Amino acid sequence: MSIAITKVELAKRLLETDDIGIINHIKAIFESRSSDWWDELPDEVKKQVEKGIREADRGEGIPHEQVMKKYSKWLKRK
């Protein structure tokens, strides 16, 4: 069955139902999918991430390759 047919069938069933529980459940699914995880972060975490991005843009920090070389012994599977 194609996605277009499935969407039409779901829309039809939604329009025909008076079950508020089903309607609220579908609404909650859409709302949970549309939220951005960034908006859920505390302001302090956002500030620290933004600070890290600015530092990386200025070339500050340790290159990924150097970090991986130093800590690779802890990342190996046993």
ROBAZA-90819 format. One line per 5 residues: number of its first residue (from 1); for each residue x, y, z of N, C-alpha, C. Coordinates in Angstrom, 3 decimals. Layout:
<recs>
NUM	X/Y/Z/X/Y/Z/X/Y/Z; ...
</recs>
This chain:
<recs>
1	0.853/-1.178/0.000/0.000/0.000/0.000/0.898/1.240/0.000; 0.568/2.202/-0.816/1.395/3.402/-0.919/1.134/4.334/0.258; 2.070/5.207/0.487/1.942/6.177/1.578/0.754/7.101/1.329; 0.515/7.455/0.087/-0.607/8.350/-0.237/-1.940/7.701/0.123; -2.105/6.432/-0.205/-3.342/5.722/0.114/-3.510/5.598/1.622
6	-2.420/5.277/2.310/-2.470/5.165/3.776/-2.871/6.486/4.404; -2.328/7.584/3.915/-2.670/8.899/4.457/-4.147/9.224/4.252; -4.663/8.915/3.078/-6.077/9.179/2.798/-6.956/8.338/3.713; -6.608/7.065/3.872/-7.396/6.192/4.746/-7.364/6.672/6.198; -6.200/7.087/6.664/-6.100/7.609/8.028/-6.893/8.902/8.195
11	-6.823/9.785/7.208/-7.572/11.037/7.268/-9.069/10.754/7.317; -9.525/9.804/6.510/-10.931/9.441/6.499/-11.367/8.914/7.860; -10.568/8.021/8.429/-10.916/7.461/9.740/-10.925/8.534/10.822; -9.982/9.471/10.742/-9.925/10.554/11.717/-11.171/11.443/11.616; -11.577/11.752/10.383/-12.759/12.585/10.187/-14.039/11.889/10.655
16	-14.080/10.578/10.592/-15.281/9.828/10.965/-15.392/9.565/12.464; -14.288/9.677/13.205/-14.333/9.316/14.622/-14.774/10.488/15.505; -15.473/10.123/16.567/-15.813/11.097/17.604/-15.108/10.743/18.905; -14.184/9.785/18.823/-13.455/9.323/20.011/-12.363/10.347/20.344; -12.617/11.128/21.384/-11.671/12.194/21.760/-10.327/11.623/22.185
21	-10.314/10.411/22.706/-9.063/9.773/23.094/-8.155/9.541/21.898; -8.741/9.051/20.812/-7.961/8.824/19.586/-7.456/10.153/19.043; -8.320/11.138/19.002/-7.932/12.460/18.476/-6.800/13.060/19.312; -6.926/12.996/20.622/-5.873/13.533/21.490/-4.568/12.759/21.342; -4.676/11.453/21.158/-3.468/10.637/20.994/-2.735/11.012/19.701
26	-3.472/11.150/18.624/-2.863/11.539/17.340/-2.260/12.936/17.453; -2.974/13.837/18.100/-2.457/15.191/18.292/-1.149/15.162/19.086; -1.108/14.356/20.139/0.104/14.252/20.965/1.273/13.693/20.165; 1.000/12.741/19.293/2.071/12.183/18.450/2.675/13.272/17.571; 1.818/14.041/16.920/2.324/15.117/16.064/3.079/16.173/16.864
31	2.567/16.536/18.013/3.241/17.546/18.834/4.588/17.062/19.343; 4.672/15.794/19.710/5.945/15.278/20.216/6.983/15.193/19.112; 6.565/14.952/17.905/7.488/14.851/16.777/7.937/16.210/16.285; 7.143/17.237/16.523/7.489/18.548/15.989/8.350/19.366/16.945; 8.520/18.888/18.170/9.338/19.664/19.102/10.817/19.474/18.793
36	11.553/20.519/18.977/12.987/20.513/18.718/13.712/20.221/20.019; 14.599/19.231/20.012/15.301/18.854/21.237/16.085/20.028/21.796; 16.534/20.926/20.944/17.290/22.096/21.409/16.447/22.938/22.361; 15.159/23.064/22.043/14.267/23.865/22.882/14.071/23.250/24.265; 14.316/21.969/24.391/14.125/21.271/25.653/15.337/21.400/26.588
41	16.470/21.843/26.048/17.681/21.953/26.854/17.599/23.141/27.810; 18.194/23.008/28.996/18.266/24.158/29.913/19.122/25.267/29.297; 18.826/26.502/29.662/19.552/27.648/29.107/21.058/27.542/29.335; 21.470/27.055/30.501/22.904/26.940/30.798/23.593/25.966/29.839; 22.926/24.896/29.505/23.493/23.922/28.557/23.602/24.562/27.178
46	22.575/25.280/26.764/22.621/25.968/25.466/23.790/26.950/25.410; 23.990/27.702/26.493/25.095/28.669/26.544/26.440/27.974/26.397; 26.606/26.837/27.064/27.868/26.115/26.992/28.109/25.538/25.593; 27.060/25.031/24.961/27.195/24.510/23.596/27.566/25.641/22.648; 26.877/26.771/22.764/27.177/27.917/21.906/28.594/28.427/22.133
51	29.034/28.408/23.379/30.408/28.819/23.694/31.399/27.875/23.024; 31.137/26.586/23.093/32.013/25.602/22.456/32.078/25.775/20.952; 30.951/26.099/20.344/30.933/26.330/18.899/31.763/27.560/18.544; 31.616/28.623/19.318/32.426/29.836/19.064/33.917/29.540/19.199; 34.283/28.767/20.240/35.689/28.415/20.436/36.208/27.589/19.261
56	35.420/26.639/18.802/35.826/25.809/17.660/35.973/26.655/16.403; 35.070/27.600/16.210/35.155/28.492/15.043/36.423/29.339/15.069; 36.916/29.654/16.265/38.159/30.437/16.392/39.400/29.543/16.329; 39.200/28.244/16.184/40.327/27.320/16.108/40.859/26.905/17.458; 40.132/27.202/18.514/40.557/26.818/19.851/40.118/25.379/20.114
61	40.728/24.764/21.076/40.351/23.394/21.426/41.374/22.399/20.923; 41.040/21.142/21.067/41.937/20.052/20.677/41.322/19.347/19.466; 42.113/19.124/18.415/41.585/18.440/17.229/41.078/17.030/17.575; 40.057/16.619/16.883/39.429/15.320/17.101/40.451/14.178/17.024; 41.306/14.230/16.027/42.295/13.161/15.838/43.206/13.020/17.061
66	43.587/14.154/17.640/44.463/14.135/18.808/43.744/13.531/20.019; 42.499/13.876/20.191/41.715/13.331/21.304/41.543/11.825/21.121; 41.212/11.404/19.907/41.008/9.981/19.649/42.289/9.185/19.886; 43.422/9.748/19.510/44.691/9.060/19.721/44.956/8.884/21.218; 44.682/9.918/21.977/44.955/9.886/23.412/44.019/8.937/24.165
71	42.748/8.917/23.785/41.752/8.168/24.554/41.281/6.876/23.874; 41.878/6.500/22.773/41.419/5.321/22.044/41.532/4.038/22.861; 42.458/4.003/23.792/42.626/2.787/24.600/41.381/2.497/25.444; 40.609/3.530/25.784/39.396/3.336/26.567/38.194/3.008/25.690; 38.321/3.223/24.393/37.215/3.004/23.475/37.224/1.615/22.829
76	38.316/0.899/22.982/38.417/-0.416/22.359/37.498/-1.415/23.069; 36.869/-2.251/22.241/35.992/-3.293/22.787/36.823/-4.452/23.292; 36.295/-5.062/24.320/37.012/-6.203/24.903/36.480/-7.500/24.383
</recs>
